[in-house]
Amino acid sequence: MDAFPYALTGPMSERALGMVVLQTDETIEQDFRHLFTVDETLIYTSRVPSGETVSPETLSQMETALSDASDLLPKAARYDALAYCCTSGTAMIGAARVAELVSAPVGAVPVSTPLTAAVAALHALGVKRLGIVSPYVPSVAVPIRTAFETAGFVVPQAVSFGEEVEANVVRIAADSIRDAARVLAQENDLDALFLSCTNLRTLDVIDDLEAELGLPVVSSNQALAWHMAQLAGISRLETPVGRLLKEMPALGL
């Protein structure tokens, strides 16, 4: 067989993001395809083994597999930002430990998480009093609330659907999310709402809730997209959702 000459080209885009996604997550990749355009940002994902149920034990177990999952991202790509895509897992493992494990196989690349991103986004929006909606069982929901309180937010109330089966989390109806958000806004003096969990389908409810309630509504996936864009030097997203992405407040990097 004769060897035929060929040329090599550069990357398809100037920016690249690397994401370690839970094996059970059906939502975040779809949301990021909606928010980013491949013409400007390449998105590479790897999967980390995760339990079919959500508990402190199954979340903590991911710590042992994070570096291996990150190591499966394409080696030839040059990443502008990395992420571990689990809000509750970050609360259990710790954001600093997550960043250490995810970046270890890749190198000196900034790492975000939905929890890290949400804290940064809410501070950038000037939020002080926060209401939280989550799908989790109490043993998982309480550490999320504690993480925000530790970050300096007052959390008058947090509500949860008490779901522990990941396959059900992604199928929680949009109307249920709206109803929970309305109760929080009606019963409390709040500056913003946070919709927690990368597997919860929140992107389609954010604009309607903001218009109805007159409050910023920030979700795990929306905040993570904003934070990774900031870290990667991306000034706009393809389809901005909610005040956070439409205004794109600067992180001050």
C-alpha positions as CSV (number, residue, x, y, z in Angstrom):
1,M,0.0,0.0,0.0
2,D,1.4,3.4,-1.0
3,A,1.6,6.1,1.7
4,F,-0.4,9.2,0.7
5,P,0.9,12.6,2.0
6,Y,-1.3,14.6,4.3
7,A,-1.3,17.8,6.3
8,L,-2.2,18.5,9.9
9,T,-4.5,21.3,11.0
10,G,-5.0,23.1,14.3
11,P,-7.9,22.5,16.7
12,M,-11.5,23.2,15.6
13,S,-11.8,25.9,18.2
14,E,-9.6,28.2,20.2
15,R,-11.2,27.1,23.5
16,A,-11.7,23.7,25.1
17,L,-13.4,22.5,28.2
18,G,-12.9,19.2,29.9
19,M,-15.7,17.8,32.1
20,V,-15.9,14.8,34.4
21,V,-19.6,13.9,34.4
22,L,-21.4,11.4,36.6
23,Q,-22.2,8.1,35.0
24,T,-25.8,8.6,35.9
25,D,-26.1,12.2,34.7
26,E,-28.4,12.6,31.7
27,T,-28.8,16.4,31.8
28,I,-25.6,18.4,31.9
29,E,-24.2,17.5,28.5
30,Q,-27.5,18.5,26.9
31,D,-27.5,21.8,28.7
32,F,-23.9,22.6,27.7
33,R,-24.7,21.8,24.0
34,H,-27.5,24.4,24.4
35,L,-25.3,27.0,26.0
36,F,-22.0,26.7,24.0
37,T,-21.3,26.6,20.3
38,V,-18.8,24.2,18.9
39,D,-17.5,27.0,16.6
40,E,-16.1,28.7,19.7
41,T,-15.8,26.1,22.4
42,L,-14.9,22.4,22.2
43,I,-16.4,20.3,25.1
44,Y,-14.8,17.0,26.0
45,T,-16.4,14.7,28.6
46,S,-15.4,11.7,30.6
47,R,-17.6,9.7,33.0
48,V,-16.9,8.8,36.6
49,P,-18.6,5.8,38.1
50,S,-21.5,6.9,40.4
51,G,-24.2,5.0,42.3
52,E,-27.7,4.6,41.1
53,T,-28.8,6.1,44.4
54,V,-27.6,9.4,46.0
55,S,-26.2,9.1,49.5
56,P,-23.2,10.5,51.4
57,E,-21.5,7.1,50.8
58,T,-22.0,6.9,47.1
59,L,-21.0,10.5,46.6
60,S,-17.8,10.1,48.7
61,Q,-16.8,7.0,46.9
62,M,-16.3,9.0,43.7
63,E,-13.1,10.5,45.3
64,T,-11.2,7.3,44.5
65,A,-12.1,7.5,40.8
66,L,-11.9,11.2,39.9
67,S,-8.3,11.2,38.7
68,D,-8.8,8.0,36.6
69,A,-11.9,9.6,35.0
70,S,-10.0,12.9,34.3
71,D,-7.1,10.8,32.8
72,L,-9.5,9.5,30.1
73,L,-10.0,13.0,28.6
74,P,-8.2,13.3,25.2
75,K,-4.5,13.9,25.8
76,A,-3.9,15.9,22.7
77,A,-6.4,18.6,23.6
78,R,-5.3,21.8,25.3
79,Y,-7.9,22.6,28.1
80,D,-8.8,26.1,29.2
81,A,-10.9,24.9,32.1
82,L,-11.9,21.6,33.8
83,A,-14.9,20.6,35.9
84,Y,-16.2,17.9,38.1
85,C,-19.9,18.0,37.4
86,C,-21.5,17.2,40.8
87,T,-22.9,19.7,43.3
88,S,-23.4,17.3,46.1
89,G,-20.3,15.3,45.4
90,T,-18.3,18.5,45.8
91,A,-19.9,19.2,49.1
92,M,-19.0,15.7,50.3
93,I,-15.4,15.5,49.0
94,G,-14.4,19.2,49.2
95,A,-13.8,21.6,46.4
96,A,-10.0,21.8,47.0
97,R,-9.6,18.0,47.0
98,V,-11.8,17.8,43.8
99,A,-9.6,20.3,42.0
100,E,-6.4,18.4,43.0
101,L,-7.7,15.1,41.8
102,V,-9.2,16.4,38.5
103,S,-6.2,18.4,37.5
104,A,-3.6,15.8,38.4
105,P,-3.6,13.9,35.1
106,V,-4.0,17.1,33.0
107,G,-1.7,19.7,34.5
108,A,-2.1,23.3,35.6
109,V,-5.6,24.0,34.4
110,P,-8.2,25.8,36.5
111,V,-10.9,23.5,37.9
112,S,-14.5,24.4,38.7
113,T,-17.4,22.5,40.2
114,P,-21.2,23.4,40.3
115,L,-20.8,24.4,44.0
116,T,-17.7,26.5,43.5
117,A,-19.4,28.1,40.4
118,A,-22.7,28.8,42.2
119,V,-20.9,30.5,45.2
120,A,-18.9,32.7,42.8
121,A,-22.0,33.5,40.7
122,L,-24.1,34.4,43.6
123,H,-21.4,36.6,45.1
124,A,-21.0,38.3,41.6
125,L,-24.8,39.0,41.6
126,G,-24.6,40.5,45.1
127,V,-26.7,37.9,46.7
128,K,-26.9,37.7,50.5
129,R,-30.1,35.8,51.3
130,L,-30.6,32.6,49.4
131,G,-33.3,30.0,49.0
132,I,-32.3,26.5,47.8
133,V,-34.3,23.9,45.9
134,S,-32.7,20.4,45.6
135,P,-33.8,16.9,44.7
136,Y,-31.8,15.2,47.5
137,V,-32.5,13.1,50.6
138,P,-31.8,15.1,53.8
139,S,-28.4,13.5,54.4
140,V,-27.3,15.0,51.1
141,A,-29.4,18.2,51.1
142,V,-28.1,19.5,54.5
143,P,-24.4,19.6,53.5
144,I,-25.4,21.6,50.4
145,R,-27.1,24.2,52.6
146,T,-24.2,24.2,55.0
147,A,-21.7,24.8,52.2
148,F,-23.6,28.0,51.2
149,E,-23.9,29.2,54.8
150,T,-20.1,28.6,55.2
151,A,-19.6,30.7,52.1
152,G,-21.3,33.6,53.8
153,F,-24.9,33.3,52.6
154,V,-28.0,33.4,54.8
155,V,-30.3,30.5,53.9
156,P,-33.7,31.2,55.5
157,Q,-35.2,28.0,53.9
158,A,-34.2,25.1,51.7
159,V,-36.6,22.6,50.3
160,S,-35.9,19.2,48.7
161,F,-37.9,16.6,46.9
162,G,-36.3,13.8,49.0
163,E,-35.4,11.7,46.0
164,E,-32.5,9.3,46.2
165,V,-32.8,7.5,42.8
166,E,-30.7,9.3,40.2
167,A,-32.9,8.0,37.3
168,N,-35.9,9.7,39.0
169,V,-34.0,13.0,39.6
170,V,-33.7,13.8,35.9
171,R,-37.4,13.1,35.4
172,I,-38.7,15.5,38.1
173,A,-41.2,17.6,36.3
174,A,-40.6,21.3,35.5
175,D,-43.9,22.2,37.2
176,S,-42.6,20.6,40.5
177,I,-39.5,22.7,40.3
178,R,-41.5,25.9,39.7
179,D,-43.9,25.1,42.6
180,A,-41.0,24.6,45.0
181,A,-39.3,27.8,43.9
182,R,-42.6,29.8,44.3
183,V,-43.1,28.5,47.9
184,L,-39.6,29.6,48.8
185,A,-40.0,33.1,47.3
186,Q,-43.5,33.6,48.8
187,E,-42.5,32.5,52.3
188,N,-39.1,34.2,52.6
189,D,-37.3,37.5,52.0
190,L,-34.7,36.3,49.4
191,D,-32.2,37.9,47.1
192,A,-32.0,34.8,44.8
193,L,-32.9,31.2,44.4
194,F,-30.5,28.3,43.7
195,L,-31.7,25.1,41.9
196,S,-29.2,22.4,42.9
197,C,-28.1,19.3,41.0
198,T,-26.6,18.9,37.5
199,N,-29.1,16.1,36.7
200,L,-32.1,18.2,37.5
201,R,-33.6,19.7,34.3
202,T,-33.7,23.4,35.2
203,L,-32.6,25.3,32.2
204,D,-36.1,25.7,30.8
205,V,-37.6,27.1,34.0
206,I,-35.1,29.8,34.9
207,D,-36.3,32.7,32.7
208,D,-40.0,32.1,33.5
209,L,-39.2,32.0,37.3
210,E,-37.1,35.1,37.2
211,A,-39.9,37.0,35.3
212,E,-42.5,35.8,37.8
213,L,-40.7,36.1,41.0
214,G,-38.5,39.1,40.3
215,L,-35.4,37.3,41.6
216,P,-32.2,35.9,40.0
217,V,-32.5,32.2,39.6
218,V,-29.2,30.3,39.4
219,S,-28.9,26.6,38.7
220,S,-25.9,24.1,39.0
221,N,-25.5,23.8,35.2
222,Q,-26.0,27.4,34.4
223,A,-23.6,28.5,37.1
224,L,-21.0,26.0,36.0
225,A,-21.3,27.1,32.4
226,W,-20.8,30.8,33.5
227,H,-17.8,29.9,35.7
228,M,-16.0,27.8,33.1
229,A,-16.6,30.5,30.5
230,Q,-15.0,33.0,32.8
231,L,-12.0,30.8,33.5
232,A,-11.6,30.0,29.8
233,G,-11.9,33.7,28.7
234,I,-15.2,33.2,26.9
235,S,-17.1,36.5,26.9
236,R,-20.6,35.2,25.8
237,L,-22.6,32.0,25.5
238,E,-24.6,30.9,22.6
239,T,-28.0,30.9,24.3
240,P,-27.9,32.9,27.5
241,V,-30.4,31.7,30.2
242,G,-31.3,33.8,33.3
243,R,-29.8,37.0,34.5
244,L,-26.5,35.4,35.3
245,L,-25.7,34.5,31.7
246,K,-27.5,37.4,30.1
247,E,-25.5,39.9,32.1
248,M,-22.3,37.8,32.4
249,P,-20.9,39.6,35.5
250,A,-17.2,39.5,35.5
251,L,-15.4,37.2,38.0
252,G,-12.5,39.5,38.3
253,L,-9.8,37.1,37.1
